[in-house]
Amino acid sequence: MSSAPLTGRRAFVTGGSRGIGAEIVRRLAAEGAAVAFTYSASSAHADKLVGELTSNGATVLAIQADAADREQSIAAVERAAAELGGLDIVVNNAAVAHIAPIDDFPAEEFDRLVNINIGSMYWTTRTAVKHLGDGARIINIGSINADRIPGPGLSVYGMTKGAVASFTRGLARDLGDRGITVNNVQPGPIDTDANPDQGDFAESLKAVTTQGRYGHTTDVASFVSFLAGPESGYITGANLNVDGGFTV
């Protein structure tokens, strides 16, 4: 297989300027894809990532878009498709979390989680489908919290990630006759700025995994790149854990 198996493919990644999203952008670009990604507000991380990758010869485009806003989500997809000349790979990565008991969960945080974790995925995918050719790839980034809730306060977040899993299965049915695969990658504890692998909370999560450690963003990105590639065509409608045995 070519060392650049995604050469000629065009990818769109939501929430791609930091953490898992940025590593996915790096990996897809390294494997030959032209990549457009969104970022929410500050352009500093996005600009740095674009500079890093374009200096290595990659085609990379950063698009500012509020993932909670329907019209901005739609416009970002349309711009990416126009500038890249179409789309072959969509990665719905944008997400937020808020931990609080149900009787003290702020209404504005509920709306934010639903609008980003579910709404962004829906509007991005709905808009992108018309730009996707047969054999395209849609990859959702869910969470192991769709299957396991390790502590209190995660009911709303888990609900939104359960919706990602269900949407993945239904969409795989809807698009199967076009050879478009739809899969959901469910990370467990992954070391990022937003979820560092140090501290009491991190130690409690490490204790649940079989390996006693957090995963790395590269663990998720490498799996996403496989699902985006030519050898994954018979994998679809699957909810796939990258969790270090968190659910064992």
N, C-alpha and C positions, 0 to 999 in steps of 0.2 A: 504494500500500500504506500502511496505517496506520503512524504513527510509533511506535506501541506494538503491534507485531504479535503479542506474546505475552500480551496482555490476556486474562484469564480462564484462563490456563494455570498449572499448578502444577508446580514444579520441585524436584528433590532433588539436591543436589550433595555428594559426599563430599570431605572435605579442603578445605573452602571458606573457611577463615579467613585464608589467606595466599597470596602468590604468584599462580600461574595460577588456582588455585581461587577466590580472593577476587575476581579480575577477572571471572571467569565469573559469579559471584554478582552482582556489580555490573551487568554487562551484561544478564543475564536480568531483573533487577529493573527496570532502566531501560527495558526494552522491554515492561514490563507484567506480567511473571510474578510470582506469589507464590512465594517461594523459601525452602526449608528447607535448611540445610547443616550438615555435621558438622565438629567440630574435635576434636583428639586429647586435649589436656590443659589447658593454660592457657587461660583464658577471655578474657584481655585483648584479643587481636586480634579474637576473635569478637564480643565486646561492642562494641568500637569500630566494627566493620563494621555490626553491627545498628543501632547508634545513627546512623551516617552515613546509612544507607539509609532507615530509618523516618522520619527527620527530613524526608526528601523525599517521604514519603507511601507508601513501598513496604511491602508485607507480607513480613517476613523473620523467620525463626526459626532460632536456633542450637541445635544438639543436640550434647552431648558424647558421643563414642563412640570407643573404641579400634578403629581399622580392622583391627587384627590379631586381634580377638576376634569370633568368629562370632556369638555371642549378642548382643553389643552392636551389631554391624552390622545384624542382623535387627531388633532393637528400635528402632533409629534410623529405619529405613524405616517401620515400623509407626506410630511416633509422628508422623512427617511426614505420612503418608497420613491419619491420624486428624485431625490439627490443620488440614491444608489441605483436607480433604474429598475426597481422592483425589490421584492423580499423573498428569501428562501427559508430563513430561520427567525423565529420569534421566541425570545426568552422573557417571560413575565416574572421579573425579580423584585420590583418595587414593593416594599412592605414596611409596616411599622408595628410596634408592640406597645401595649400598656398593661401593666399588671395591677389589678385592684379587685376587691371583692365585688360581687354583683350589686350589692346594696349601697355601694359607694363608688360606682363606676360613673365618671362624668359623662354626660350626654354628648358633649363635644368630642370626647375621646372615642366614644362608641361610633359616632358618625365618621370620624377620621379613619378608624380601623376598617370599617365596612367600605368606605369610599376608596381607600387605597388598596387594601388586601384583596378585595373582591371587585370593586368597581373598575379600578385600573386594569386588572386582568381582563375583565369582560370587554370594556370599550377598546382596549388595545387589540385584543384578539378579533373582535367583530370587525374592526376597521381593517386589520391586516389581512384577513382571509381573502378579500377581493384582489389583493396583490400577490398572493401566494400561488405558485404553480403546483402541479401535481408532484408528489414526492417531497413536499416541504416538511419542515419540522416545527412543532410548537412545544416548548418546554416551559412548564410552570415551576416556580420555586416555592414549594409549600413549607411545611415544617413537621417534624416528628410529633409536635403537639397536636396534630390532627388525630394521632393514634394514642398518645400517652400524655397525660397531664401530671407532671412530677410534683406539683405543689399548688397551693391556693392562689387565686387571683388570675388564672389563665383561661377562664371560661370563654371570654369574648374572643381573645386571640385564637384559642383553639377552635372556636366556632368558625372564624373566618378561614382558617387553614383547612378545616373539614370541607368547607365550600370549594376550596381549590381542588381537593381530591375528587369531589363529586363532579365538578365542572370538567375536569380532565377526562373522566370516564365517558361522560355524555358526549363531549366534543370529539373524542376518538371515534365514536359511533357515527356522528354526523359527517365527519370528514374522511372516513375510511375508504370510501369509494374513489377518492382522489389520490389515494396513497399517501395522504398527509398523516404523519404520526403525531400523537399528542401524549405527552408524559409529564408526570409530576415528580420532581426530585424533592425529597423531604430530608433536609439536613437535621442532624442532632446538634449537640453543642459544638459550635465552630468559633474559633478565636478571631474576633474582629474588634474594632474600636468600640462598637456598640455592645459587644458581648465578650469582654476580655476573659482570658483563662486564668485569672488570678482573683483571689478573694474567697470569702466564705461561700457565697452562692455558687461560684465556679467549682469549688471543691465538692459541694454537694452533688453537682451534676456529674463531675468526673467519677464519683463513687458509683454512679448508676451504670456507667458504660462498662463494657467488658475489658477495655484497654486502660482504664483509669486516666484518660486524658481527653482534652478537647481535640477536635479535628482542625484541619487547616483549610483556608479558602481554596487552596489548590485541589484538595480532595473533592470538593463539590464541582469546581470548574472542569476538572479532567473528565468527570462523569457526564457533565453537560455537553462537553465537546464530543464525546462518544455518541450521545443521543442525537447530536446535531449532524453527525457524519453519515457516510454511505453504508456503514456496516450495521446500522440499527433499524433497518427498515421493517423488521417483523416484531419490533417492540412498540406497543402502543396501548393506551388506556391504562398504563401501569403507574402505581404509586410506589416509588423506589426510594428506600431509605439509605442515607449516607450518614450513619449515626453512631458508629463505633460500638454497635451492639446495645444501644440505649433501650431498645424494645425487647431484648431477649429476656 
